[in-house]
Amino acid sequence: EQYLNNYKGSLLCISHDKKFLENITNQVFWLDRGKLRVSPKGFKYFDEWSEMLLDQEARELQRRKQIVAEEVMWASRGVKARVKRNINRLNKVKQMREKLKADESMFRQATKKISFEPIKDIETNSKVIAEFFKVYKEFNENNNTLSILNGFNLRIKRGDRIGIIGPNGTGKTTFLRLILNELKADKGSIKINKNIEFSYFDQNRSDLKPKDTLKDVMVPNGGDYIEVRGKMRHVYGYLKDFMFDPSIILERVSSLSGGQKNRLKLAKVLANPKSCLILDEPTNDLDMETLDMLGEILISYKGTLLLVSHDRDFLDQTVTKILSFEGDGVVEETIGGYSDYLSFKNSKLTQNSKNKNVESYNKYKLNKKSGENKNNKKLTYKLEFELNSLPSKIKNLEEDINTFNQKLSDANLYLNEPDKFFEISEKLEKSKQDLEYFENRWLELEEIKNF
C-alpha cells in the first residue's frame, strides 16, 4: 500500500481484499453482467454506490413490469388480424415480455446472496481447549535453524476467537499442527483436552481428491442427503447455498477454480462444525460475497475459533484476540482485532522511540557531568555548544517523525490531498536523514570529549 500510494503513475488492481482496495483506489471498475460500470469514488464508497444502482434498476424493472402488464391486458382482448399496426404491437408485447423475463432473471442472479443457517450453540463442558507451557519448536533447513516457538506459553479457553497472523514461514501452520497433534514439540508441554473435537480447514485442501466429484466430497458414503447442523439436506440444495449450480455437482474437483475449491471445502467443514474450528487461510481466492457469508457464519459460531488469515477487514469482523508470529520464535498476543494489533504496534514503536530519546539524553547528562568533574577541556567552545544543542534537536526530530507517520497513516490523505501526501513524505525522509546525522554527530563529539 505504501509503495502504491507513492507511485505516481496510473494503477489498475484486481483484488478481493476490501481494506487494501479502500486504501489504494480513487475509482472502481465494476464488471456486472457483461457491462463495465465505473464508480467516480474509491472502493470505500463502493457498497453504497452499487446499492444505489441496483435500487434504480429494481425500480426500472417494476415500471417495465407494469407497462408489460397493461400491454398484455390489451392483447388479451383480441386484435383484428388485418390491422397491421395491431399485429406489430402484439409482436412488440411478446418481445417486451421475453426481454423483461430475461432481465429479471439476470437481476435476481446478480443480487442473489449466499444463504446459510446460523450455527447452533456448541455443547461442551470443557473450559480449557489447549495449554502450551514453555514450548520450543524449530526446524533445520539447509544447515539453517528456523525457530518457530521459543519458550512459548498460551492457554486457549472455550469460546476464544483467535486470529493468527505473521509473514509466511514464521510458523502459523506449524502452530496449528501442534494443536492437532500432527507434530510434537521439541521441548515443553502441550496439553490438548481429550473431549474436544476439531474441524480443520487445510489451506492446501489436501483432502480434496482431484478425481472425486463434488457430490463425492459432500457424501463420501453415497446417497443424496447430507446432515447439516442437525437437519437432513439434499446435497444439491445445500451446495446451491454456496453458489454451486446443480449442473456441476457431478463434475470432478480437478475442474474447479481455486475459489470454487475453497467454497466446496468450506461447505464440507461448516456443515457440522465441531467445538473447535480451525481455519488455515480460508479467505484465499474467495470473492467478496463468499467472504461476507463466511464472516456472518463465523460471527454466529459459538465454539472456539482459530483463524489464520491475511485479510485485515475479515479479522476485524471475526476475532477478539491476535497472535502475531513475528519470526525467530517471537509470538506477540494482542486483545482485539487486526486494527487493535496495529494500534498496539504503533504505540510500542512510539514508546521505544521515547525511551531511546530519554536514554540518549541521560547518557549525555552523565557524560557531561563526568566531563565537568574531570575538567575536560578537549572540546572547543564551538564544539561544546554544538554538543549541548544536539539532544534537543534529536528530540524535536523524533517528535516530527512521529507526527509525519501519524498523518501518513490516514488512508484518505493521498486520495483527498495527494500533493500534501508527497510533501509530508519528503519531509519525513529528510527528518530521518537529519536524525541519523545528528545521532552520529552526538556520538562522535561525546567520543572526542571523553577520549
SEKOL-437214 format. One record per residue (C-alpha): residue number from 0; residue in one letter; x negated, y, z. Coordinates in steps of 0.05 Angstrom, whole numbers. Example, Ala and Ser with C-alpha at 12.3 -4.5 7.8 and 13.67 -1.06 7.14 Angstrom:
{rec 0 "a" {-246 -90 156}}
{rec 1 "s" {-273 -21 143}}
// end
This chain:
{rec 0 "e" {0 0 0}}
{rec 1 "q" {-55 49 18}}
{rec 2 "y" {-91 34 -47}}
{rec 3 "l" {-28 41 -90}}
{rec 4 "n" {-5 104 -55}}
{rec 5 "n" {-73 135 -70}}
{rec 6 "y" {-70 110 -142}}
{rec 7 "k" {-58 170 -188}}
{rec 8 "g" {-33 132 -249}}
{rec 9 "s" {35 100 -263}}
{rec 10 "l" {55 37 -227}}
{rec 11 "l" {103 -19 -245}}
{rec 12 "c" {112 -71 -190}}
{rec 13 "i" {155 -134 -185}}
{rec 14 "s" {167 -156 -114}}
{rec 15 "h" {220 -183 -65}}
{rec 16 "d" {184 -151 -6}}
{rec 17 "k" {232 -96 16}}
{rec 18 "k" {185 -59 62}}
{rec 19 "f" {129 -60 10}}
{rec 20 "l" {176 -32 -43}}
{rec 21 "e" {203 21 4}}
{rec 22 "n" {132 46 17}}
{rec 23 "i" {106 50 -55}}
{rec 24 "t" {164 67 -101}}
{rec 25 "n" {200 130 -124}}
{rec 26 "q" {244 95 -176}}
{rec 27 "v" {276 26 -183}}
{rec 28 "f" {290 -12 -247}}
{rec 29 "w" {348 -60 -233}}
{rec 30 "l" {358 -117 -282}}
{rec 31 "d" {433 -131 -276}}
{rec 32 "r" {468 -179 -323}}
{rec 33 "g" {424 -163 -383}}
{rec 34 "k" {425 -88 -370}}
{rec 35 "l" {370 -43 -342}}
{rec 36 "r" {396 6 -291}}
{rec 37 "v" {348 60 -265}}
{rec 38 "s" {353 89 -196}}
{rec 39 "p" {325 160 -190}}
{rec 40 "k" {300 146 -120}}
{rec 41 "g" {255 94 -87}}
{rec 42 "f" {276 27 -60}}
{rec 43 "k" {292 56 8}}
{rec 44 "y" {357 82 -23}}
{rec 45 "f" {370 22 -69}}
{rec 46 "d" {425 -11 -28}}
{rec 47 "e" {470 50 -24}}
{rec 48 "w" {456 67 -97}}
{rec 49 "s" {472 -4 -123}}
{rec 50 "e" {534 -10 -79}}
{rec 51 "m" {559 56 -107}}
{rec 52 "l" {551 29 -179}}
{rec 53 "l" {586 -36 -161}}
{rec 54 "d" {643 2 -128}}
{rec 55 "q" {651 44 -191}}
{rec 56 "e" {651 -19 -233}}
{rec 57 "a" {703 -52 -188}}
{rec 58 "r" {749 9 -195}}
{rec 59 "e" {740 9 -270}}
{rec 60 "l" {757 -65 -275}}
{rec 61 "q" {820 -53 -234}}
{rec 62 "r" {840 4 -281}}
{rec 63 "r" {829 -40 -342}}
{rec 64 "k" {868 -96 -309}}
{rec 65 "q" {928 -50 -301}}
{rec 66 "i" {924 -28 -374}}
{rec 67 "v" {919 -100 -399}}
{rec 68 "a" {979 -119 -355}}
{rec 69 "e" {1021 -64 -387}}
{rec 70 "e" {999 -86 -457}}
{rec 71 "v" {1015 -159 -442}}
{rec 72 "m" {1084 -139 -417}}
{rec 73 "w" {1095 -103 -483}}
{rec 74 "a" {1072 -163 -523}}
{rec 75 "s" {1118 -210 -484}}
{rec 76 "r" {1179 -172 -511}}
{rec 77 "g" {1162 -196 -580}}
{rec 78 "v" {1137 -159 -641}}
{rec 79 "k" {1161 -152 -712}}
{rec 80 "a" {1115 -194 -754}}
{rec 81 "r" {1119 -149 -815}}
{rec 82 "v" {1096 -88 -777}}
{rec 83 "k" {1022 -87 -788}}
{rec 84 "r" {1006 -39 -731}}
{rec 85 "n" {1042 -85 -682}}
{rec 86 "i" {1001 -145 -705}}
{rec 87 "n" {936 -105 -696}}
{rec 88 "r" {959 -83 -628}}
{rec 89 "l" {974 -155 -608}}
{rec 90 "n" {905 -177 -631}}
{rec 91 "k" {875 -120 -591}}
{rec 92 "v" {913 -142 -529}}
{rec 93 "k" {883 -212 -536}}
{rec 94 "q" {813 -184 -544}}
{rec 95 "m" {823 -138 -483}}
{rec 96 "r" {846 -197 -441}}
{rec 97 "e" {786 -240 -461}}
{rec 98 "k" {736 -184 -450}}
{rec 99 "l" {767 -167 -383}}
{rec 100 "k" {764 -240 -362}}
{rec 101 "a" {691 -246 -382}}
{rec 102 "d" {672 -181 -347}}
{rec 103 "e" {708 -200 -283}}
{rec 104 "s" {672 -267 -283}}
{rec 105 "m" {605 -233 -292}}
{rec 106 "f" {622 -183 -237}}
{rec 107 "r" {641 -238 -188}}
{rec 108 "q" {576 -274 -204}}
{rec 109 "a" {535 -211 -194}}
{rec 110 "t" {568 -195 -127}}
{rec 111 "k" {570 -267 -102}}
{rec 112 "k" {539 -277 -34}}
{rec 113 "i" {507 -340 -7}}
{rec 114 "s" {555 -366 44}}
{rec 115 "f" {537 -403 108}}
{rec 116 "e" {568 -428 172}}
{rec 117 "p" {539 -400 237}}
{rec 118 "i" {495 -448 274}}
{rec 119 "k" {527 -474 338}}
{rec 120 "d" {493 -468 405}}
{rec 121 "i" {435 -517 413}}
{rec 122 "e" {444 -560 475}}
{rec 123 "t" {381 -572 515}}
{rec 124 "n" {365 -571 589}}
{rec 125 "s" {291 -561 578}}
{rec 126 "k" {264 -493 598}}
{rec 127 "v" {193 -502 571}}
{rec 128 "i" {181 -526 500}}
{rec 129 "a" {105 -527 499}}
{rec 130 "e" {46 -506 542}}
{rec 131 "f" {-25 -491 518}}
{rec 132 "f" {-78 -488 572}}
{rec 133 "k" {-150 -467 555}}
{rec 134 "v" {-144 -498 486}}
{rec 135 "y" {-202 -498 438}}
{rec 136 "k" {-197 -517 364}}
{rec 137 "e" {-248 -508 308}}
{rec 138 "f" {-266 -536 240}}
{rec 139 "n" {-332 -546 206}}
{rec 140 "e" {-333 -527 132}}
{rec 141 "n" {-397 -523 90}}
{rec 142 "n" {-440 -523 153}}
{rec 143 "n" {-400 -464 179}}
{rec 144 "t" {-358 -467 243}}
{rec 145 "l" {-288 -437 237}}
{rec 146 "s" {-259 -422 306}}
{rec 147 "i" {-182 -426 308}}
{rec 148 "l" {-168 -425 383}}
{rec 149 "n" {-217 -404 437}}
{rec 150 "g" {-192 -417 508}}
{rec 151 "f" {-121 -405 485}}
{rec 152 "n" {-64 -402 536}}
{rec 153 "l" {10 -399 519}}
{rec 154 "r" {77 -422 546}}
{rec 155 "i" {135 -428 496}}
{rec 156 "k" {202 -425 531}}
{rec 157 "r" {271 -445 509}}
{rec 158 "g" {302 -391 465}}
{rec 159 "d" {236 -357 448}}
{rec 160 "r" {235 -326 379}}
{rec 161 "i" {161 -321 359}}
{rec 162 "g" {134 -291 295}}
{rec 163 "i" {65 -316 275}}
{rec 164 "i" {22 -270 232}}
{rec 165 "g" {-50 -263 210}}
{rec 166 "p" {-95 -267 149}}
{rec 167 "n" {-97 -333 110}}
{rec 168 "g" {-146 -382 140}}
{rec 169 "t" {-141 -357 212}}
{rec 170 "g" {-104 -419 237}}
{rec 171 "k" {-29 -405 236}}
{rec 172 "t" {-11 -473 205}}
{rec 173 "t" {-62 -508 249}}
{rec 174 "f" {-27 -479 310}}
{rec 175 "l" {40 -507 285}}
{rec 176 "r" {9 -576 272}}
{rec 177 "l" {-17 -577 343}}
{rec 178 "i" {54 -567 368}}
{rec 179 "l" {80 -621 322}}
{rec 180 "n" {25 -668 348}}
{rec 181 "e" {-4 -676 278}}
{rec 182 "l" {-72 -650 304}}
{rec 183 "k" {-108 -656 370}}
{rec 184 "a" {-143 -601 409}}
{rec 185 "d" {-219 -605 416}}
{rec 186 "k" {-215 -583 489}}
{rec 187 "g" {-160 -563 537}}
{rec 188 "s" {-90 -590 544}}
{rec 189 "i" {-26 -584 503}}
{rec 190 "k" {39 -607 536}}
{rec 191 "i" {98 -617 490}}
{rec 192 "n" {166 -630 520}}
{rec 193 "k" {186 -701 500}}
{rec 194 "n" {260 -685 499}}
{rec 195 "i" {252 -631 445}}
{rec 196 "e" {267 -645 372}}
{rec 197 "f" {234 -604 317}}
{rec 198 "s" {259 -583 249}}
{rec 199 "y" {199 -565 206}}
{rec 200 "f" {195 -525 141}}
{rec 201 "d" {128 -541 109}}
{rec 202 "q" {102 -484 66}}
{rec 203 "n" {73 -535 17}}
{rec 204 "r" {141 -570 11}}
{rec 205 "s" {102 -636 14}}
{rec 206 "d" {164 -678 29}}
{rec 207 "l" {198 -657 -37}}
{rec 208 "k" {183 -713 -86}}
{rec 209 "p" {180 -688 -159}}
{rec 210 "k" {219 -748 -186}}
{rec 211 "d" {276 -742 -137}}
{rec 212 "t" {340 -706 -157}}
{rec 213 "l" {369 -650 -115}}
{rec 214 "k" {422 -699 -92}}
{rec 215 "d" {369 -750 -72}}
{rec 216 "v" {336 -697 -28}}
{rec 217 "m" {401 -680 8}}
{rec 218 "v" {429 -750 15}}
{rec 219 "p" {370 -798 10}}
{rec 220 "n" {413 -857 32}}
{rec 221 "g" {463 -846 -23}}
{rec 222 "g" {535 -822 -22}}
{rec 223 "d" {567 -755 -38}}
{rec 224 "y" {574 -725 31}}
{rec 225 "i" {525 -693 80}}
{rec 226 "e" {536 -675 153}}
{rec 227 "v" {527 -600 162}}
{rec 228 "r" {527 -579 235}}
{rec 229 "g" {579 -629 256}}
{rec 230 "k" {623 -626 193}}
{rec 231 "m" {622 -670 132}}
{rec 232 "r" {610 -630 68}}
{rec 233 "h" {608 -652 -5}}
{rec 234 "v" {536 -645 -27}}
{rec 235 "y" {556 -606 -89}}
{rec 236 "g" {596 -556 -48}}
{rec 237 "y" {541 -548 4}}
{rec 238 "l" {486 -535 -48}}
{rec 239 "k" {533 -486 -82}}
{rec 240 "d" {529 -446 -18}}
{rec 241 "f" {455 -439 -32}}
{rec 242 "m" {469 -415 -103}}
{rec 243 "f" {455 -482 -139}}
{rec 244 "d" {500 -492 -199}}
{rec 245 "p" {534 -561 -196}}
{rec 246 "s" {507 -576 -266}}
{rec 247 "i" {435 -582 -240}}
{rec 248 "i" {448 -625 -177}}
{rec 249 "l" {426 -688 -214}}
{rec 250 "e" {363 -656 -244}}
{rec 251 "r" {294 -672 -217}}
{rec 252 "v" {257 -630 -165}}
{rec 253 "s" {200 -621 -214}}
{rec 254 "s" {245 -578 -259}}
{rec 255 "l" {258 -526 -204}}
{rec 256 "s" {223 -460 -196}}
{rec 257 "g" {185 -443 -132}}
{rec 258 "g" {243 -403 -105}}
{rec 259 "q" {293 -458 -120}}
{rec 260 "k" {249 -509 -84}}
{rec 261 "n" {247 -464 -23}}
{rec 262 "r" {323 -457 -25}}
{rec 263 "l" {330 -532 -31}}
{rec 264 "k" {283 -544 28}}
{rec 265 "l" {319 -492 70}}
{rec 266 "a" {386 -524 53}}
{rec 267 "k" {358 -590 79}}
{rec 268 "v" {328 -562 143}}
{rec 269 "l" {387 -516 160}}
{rec 270 "a" {440 -570 151}}
{rec 271 "n" {424 -596 220}}
{rec 272 "p" {371 -554 255}}
{rec 273 "k" {343 -584 318}}
{rec 274 "s" {330 -549 385}}
{rec 275 "c" {263 -521 359}}
{rec 276 "l" {260 -493 288}}
{rec 277 "i" {190 -485 258}}
{rec 278 "l" {187 -448 192}}
{rec 279 "d" {119 -441 158}}
{rec 280 "e" {124 -384 107}}
{rec 281 "p" {196 -398 85}}
{rec 282 "t" {203 -329 53}}
{rec 283 "n" {154 -344 -4}}
{rec 284 "d" {186 -339 -73}}
{rec 285 "l" {255 -323 -44}}
{rec 286 "d" {299 -270 -77}}
{rec 287 "m" {327 -214 -33}}
{rec 288 "e" {397 -244 -28}}
{rec 289 "t" {369 -310 -2}}
{rec 290 "l" {324 -272 46}}
{rec 291 "d" {385 -235 74}}
{rec 292 "m" {423 -301 81}}
{rec 293 "l" {365 -335 116}}
{rec 294 "g" {357 -275 163}}
{rec 295 "e" {431 -279 183}}
{rec 296 "i" {426 -354 195}}
{rec 297 "l" {364 -346 240}}
{rec 298 "i" {397 -289 278}}
{rec 299 "s" {455 -335 295}}
{rec 300 "y" {408 -393 314}}
{rec 301 "k" {407 -403 390}}
{rec 302 "g" {348 -451 394}}
{rec 303 "t" {273 -437 397}}
{rec 304 "l" {244 -406 333}}
{rec 305 "l" {172 -406 309}}
{rec 306 "l" {165 -367 244}}
{rec 307 "v" {103 -356 201}}
{rec 308 "s" {114 -300 151}}
{rec 309 "h" {80 -242 116}}
{rec 310 "d" {147 -206 106}}
{rec 311 "r" {148 -149 156}}
{rec 312 "d" {221 -130 147}}
{rec 313 "f" {242 -203 156}}
{rec 314 "l" {201 -209 220}}
{rec 315 "d" {231 -146 249}}
{rec 316 "q" {301 -175 238}}
{rec 317 "t" {289 -245 267}}
{rec 318 "v" {236 -248 322}}
{rec 319 "t" {224 -218 391}}
{rec 320 "k" {151 -235 401}}
{rec 321 "i" {90 -234 355}}
{rec 322 "l" {29 -280 358}}
{rec 323 "s" {-25 -248 316}}
{rec 324 "f" {-83 -293 294}}
{rec 325 "e" {-140 -242 287}}
{rec 326 "g" {-194 -292 267}}
{rec 327 "d" {-253 -323 305}}
{rec 328 "g" {-206 -356 354}}
{rec 329 "v" {-174 -290 377}}
{rec 330 "v" {-98 -291 385}}
{rec 331 "e" {-60 -229 409}}
{rec 332 "e" {10 -231 437}}
{rec 333 "t" {59 -172 430}}
{rec 334 "i" {131 -165 452}}
{rec 335 "g" {178 -144 396}}
{rec 336 "g" {177 -150 320}}
{rec 337 "y" {124 -131 269}}
{rec 338 "s" {136 -56 277}}
{rec 339 "d" {123 -62 352}}
{rec 340 "y" {59 -101 338}}
{rec 341 "l" {36 -46 290}}
{rec 342 "s" {50 8 342}}
{rec 343 "f" {12 -32 394}}
{rec 344 "k" {-48 -39 348}}
{rec 345 "n" {-48 35 331}}
{rec 346 "s" {-44 56 404}}
{rec 347 "k" {-100 8 420}}
{rec 348 "l" {-144 39 367}}
{rec 349 "t" {-128 108 393}}
{rec 350 "q" {-145 87 464}}
{rec 351 "n" {-210 55 442}}
{rec 352 "s" {-228 120 407}}
{rec 353 "k" {-214 160 470}}
{rec 354 "n" {-255 111 513}}
{rec 355 "k" {-313 116 464}}
{rec 356 "n" {-309 192 468}}
{rec 357 "v" {-309 191 545}}
{rec 358 "e" {-366 142 546}}
{rec 359 "s" {-407 184 499}}
{rec 360 "y" {-393 247 539}}
{rec 361 "n" {-410 214 605}}
{rec 362 "k" {-475 188 576}}
{rec 363 "y" {-490 258 551}}
{rec 364 "k" {-479 288 620}}
{rec 365 "l" {-521 233 653}}
{rec 366 "n" {-578 243 605}}
{rec 367 "k" {-573 318 612}}
{rec 368 "k" {-576 313 688}}
{rec 369 "s" {-634 265 684}}
{rec 370 "g" {-669 312 636}}
{rec 371 "e" {-658 371 683}}
{rec 372 "n" {-686 331 741}}
{rec 373 "k" {-747 315 701}}
{rec 374 "n" {-751 388 680}}
{rec 375 "n" {-760 362 609}}
{rec 376 "k" {-779 419 562}}
{rec 377 "k" {-789 379 498}}
{rec 378 "l" {-727 408 462}}
{rec 379 "t" {-729 478 436}}
{rec 380 "y" {-674 526 457}}
{rec 381 "k" {-641 519 388}}
{rec 382 "l" {-641 442 391}}
{rec 383 "e" {-617 443 464}}
{rec 384 "f" {-559 488 444}}
{rec 385 "e" {-542 441 386}}
{rec 386 "l" {-543 380 431}}
{rec 387 "n" {-498 413 482}}
{rec 388 "s" {-447 432 429}}
{rec 389 "l" {-443 363 397}}
{rec 390 "p" {-396 328 447}}
{rec 391 "s" {-341 380 437}}
{rec 392 "k" {-349 375 362}}
{rec 393 "i" {-344 299 365}}
{rec 394 "k" {-282 303 409}}
{rec 395 "n" {-248 352 362}}
{rec 396 "l" {-263 309 301}}
{rec 397 "e" {-235 247 334}}
{rec 398 "e" {-171 284 350}}
{rec 399 "d" {-167 309 278}}
{rec 400 "i" {-177 239 251}}
{rec 401 "n" {-122 212 296}}
{rec 402 "t" {-75 268 273}}
{rec 403 "f" {-90 255 199}}
{rec 404 "n" {-78 180 207}}
{rec 405 "q" {-11 193 241}}
{rec 406 "k" {10 238 184}}
{rec 407 "l" {-12 188 131}}
{rec 408 "s" {26 132 166}}
{rec 409 "d" {91 167 145}}
{rec 410 "a" {114 126 84}}
{rec 411 "n" {155 185 57}}
{rec 412 "l" {97 234 56}}
{rec 413 "y" {69 210 -11}}
{rec 414 "l" {139 206 -42}}
{rec 415 "n" {161 275 -19}}
{rec 416 "e" {95 314 -18}}
{rec 417 "p" {42 278 -60}}
{rec 418 "d" {-4 339 -62}}
{rec 419 "k" {-3 344 14}}
{rec 420 "f" {-17 269 18}}
{rec 421 "f" {-81 275 -23}}
{rec 422 "e" {-102 338 14}}
{rec 423 "i" {-96 303 81}}
{rec 424 "s" {-132 241 53}}
{rec 425 "e" {-191 285 31}}
{rec 426 "k" {-193 319 99}}
{rec 427 "l" {-192 251 134}}
{rec 428 "e" {-250 226 93}}
{rec 429 "k" {-291 289 106}}
{rec 430 "s" {-277 286 180}}
{rec 431 "k" {-301 214 183}}
{rec 432 "q" {-365 232 148}}
{rec 433 "d" {-376 292 195}}
{rec 434 "l" {-362 249 256}}
{rec 435 "e" {-413 197 234}}
{rec 436 "y" {-464 252 222}}
{rec 437 "f" {-453 286 290}}
{rec 438 "e" {-455 220 327}}
{rec 439 "n" {-521 201 295}}
{rec 440 "r" {-548 271 307}}
{rec 441 "w" {-528 268 381}}
{rec 442 "l" {-565 201 388}}
{rec 443 "e" {-626 230 352}}
{rec 444 "l" {-631 291 397}}
{rec 445 "e" {-619 251 460}}
{rec 446 "e" {-676 204 440}}
{rec 447 "i" {-722 264 429}}
{rec 448 "k" {-703 295 495}}
{rec 449 "n" {-714 232 536}}
{rec 450 "f" {-776 208 500}}
// end
